[in-house]
């Protein structure tokens, strides 16, 4: 069956229709043509709710970057319904929602610390923690300008 399509099948005097959403049956309508039902049959509607707690794919627990670089913090999330994603830096919200991956342009020493990707939906919550280490700027000396005495 194709995503978003309906399937109709007959079983004896019963007809059944299913709607496929997100790879799972979400709605099942059964119409029965039996002597105990009126002329057009009885209709039974069953709604199947599929819930899946958020899952975050594993990522490296430590990232290192030089001052001035762009850093990408991964957070690949799955769940049903689609989880809301929130980012935190050292326990404080960074004010960015549903952004994954999280990019920091021109990192500075103030960006070092622990980042948390928190994925939440009605079925639950999961958190991924990544430590970001910022390495200071490197100074390169031109040794040809130095004279040894």
C-alpha positions as CSV (number, residue, x, y, z in Angstrom):
1,X,0.0,0.0,0.0
2,X,1.3,3.5,-0.8
3,X,1.7,6.2,1.8
4,X,-1.5,8.2,2.3
5,X,-3.6,5.7,0.2
6,X,-6.6,3.8,1.3
7,X,-6.9,0.1,1.1
8,X,-10.3,-1.6,0.7
9,X,-10.7,-5.3,1.3
10,X,-13.6,-7.6,1.6
11,X,-14.0,-10.4,4.1
12,X,-17.2,-12.3,3.6
13,X,-20.0,-9.7,3.9
14,X,-17.7,-7.1,5.5
15,X,-15.8,-4.3,3.8
16,X,-12.8,-2.7,5.5
17,X,-10.9,0.5,4.6
18,X,-7.6,1.5,6.1
19,X,-5.7,4.7,5.8
20,X,-1.9,4.4,5.9
21,X,-0.1,7.4,7.5
22,X,3.5,7.4,8.6
23,X,3.9,3.8,7.6
24,X,1.2,2.6,10.0
25,X,-2.6,2.1,9.8
26,X,-4.2,5.2,11.4
27,X,-7.9,4.7,10.6
28,X,-9.8,1.6,10.1
29,X,-13.5,1.7,8.9
30,X,-15.4,-1.5,8.8
31,X,-18.8,-1.9,7.2
32,X,-20.7,-5.1,7.9
33,X,-23.5,-6.4,5.7
34,X,-25.2,-8.8,8.1
35,X,-28.9,-9.5,8.8
36,X,-28.7,-7.6,12.2
37,X,-27.6,-4.3,10.5
38,X,-29.9,-1.9,8.5
39,X,-30.1,-2.1,4.8
40,X,-26.8,-0.2,4.1
41,X,-24.9,-2.1,6.8
42,X,-23.3,-1.1,10.1
43,X,-20.2,1.1,10.2
44,X,-17.6,0.7,12.8
45,X,-14.8,3.3,13.0
46,X,-11.6,2.5,14.8
47,X,-8.9,5.1,15.1
48,X,-5.4,3.6,15.8
49,X,-3.0,6.1,17.3
50,X,0.7,5.2,16.8
51,X,3.0,6.9,19.3
52,X,6.7,6.5,19.4
53,X,8.9,8.1,22.0
54,X,11.6,10.3,20.5
55,X,14.9,8.7,19.6
56,X,18.1,10.6,18.9
57,X,20.8,9.0,16.8
58,X,24.1,8.7,18.7
59,X,26.7,11.4,18.1
60,X,30.2,12.1,19.3
61,X,30.1,13.2,22.9
62,X,33.0,15.7,22.4
63,X,33.6,18.2,19.6
64,X,36.7,20.5,19.4
65,X,36.9,23.7,17.3
66,X,39.3,26.6,16.9
67,X,38.2,30.1,17.7
68,X,36.5,31.5,14.6
69,X,35.4,28.2,13.0
70,X,31.9,27.1,12.3
71,X,30.7,24.2,14.4
72,X,27.8,21.9,13.6
73,X,26.2,20.0,16.5
74,X,24.2,17.0,15.2
75,X,20.9,15.9,16.5
76,X,19.0,13.5,14.3
77,X,15.5,12.8,15.8
78,X,12.8,10.3,15.1
79,X,9.4,9.8,16.8
80,X,5.7,9.9,16.3
81,X,4.3,12.4,16.4
82,X,7.3,14.4,15.2
83,X,9.2,15.6,18.2
84,X,9.9,19.2,19.1
85,X,13.6,19.9,19.4
86,X,15.0,22.4,21.9
87,X,18.7,23.3,22.4
88,X,20.4,24.2,25.7
89,X,23.9,25.6,26.4
90,X,25.2,24.9,30.0
91,X,21.6,24.3,31.1
92,X,20.2,27.5,29.6
93,X,17.9,27.6,26.5
94,X,19.5,29.0,23.4
95,X,16.2,30.2,22.0
96,X,16.3,28.1,18.9
97,X,13.5,25.5,18.4
98,X,13.3,22.7,15.9
99,X,16.7,23.3,14.4
100,X,18.8,20.3,13.8
101,X,21.7,20.3,13.3
102,X,22.6,23.4,15.4
103,X,25.3,25.5,13.8
104,X,27.4,28.1,15.6
105,X,29.2,30.5,13.3
106,X,32.5,32.0,14.3
107,X,32.8,30.3,17.7
108,X,34.5,32.0,20.6
109,X,35.6,30.9,24.0
110,X,32.2,31.8,25.3
111,X,30.7,29.0,23.2
112,X,32.5,26.3,25.1
113,X,30.6,24.0,27.4
114,X,27.8,21.4,27.3
115,X,25.1,21.5,24.7
116,X,21.9,19.5,25.0
117,X,19.5,18.6,22.3
118,X,16.1,17.8,23.9
119,X,13.5,16.0,21.7
120,X,10.0,15.9,23.2
121,X,6.6,14.7,22.0
122,X,3.4,13.3,23.6
123,X,5.1,9.9,24.0
124,X,8.1,11.0,25.9
125,X,11.5,12.8,25.8
126,X,15.1,12.0,25.0
127,X,18.3,14.1,25.5
128,X,21.6,14.1,23.7
129,X,24.6,15.8,25.4
130,X,27.6,17.1,23.5
131,X,30.6,18.8,25.0
132,X,32.1,21.6,22.9
133,X,35.8,22.4,23.6
134,X,37.2,25.6,22.0
135,X,40.9,25.7,21.3
136,X,42.5,29.2,21.4
137,X,43.9,30.9,18.4
138,X,47.3,29.7,17.3
139,X,50.0,32.2,16.6
140,X,52.5,31.4,13.9
141,X,55.8,33.0,14.1
142,X,57.8,33.7,11.0
143,X,61.2,32.2,12.2
144,X,63.0,33.7,9.3
145,X,62.6,37.1,10.9
146,X,64.3,35.9,14.1
147,X,68.0,36.1,14.4
148,X,69.9,34.0,16.7
149,X,73.0,35.6,18.4
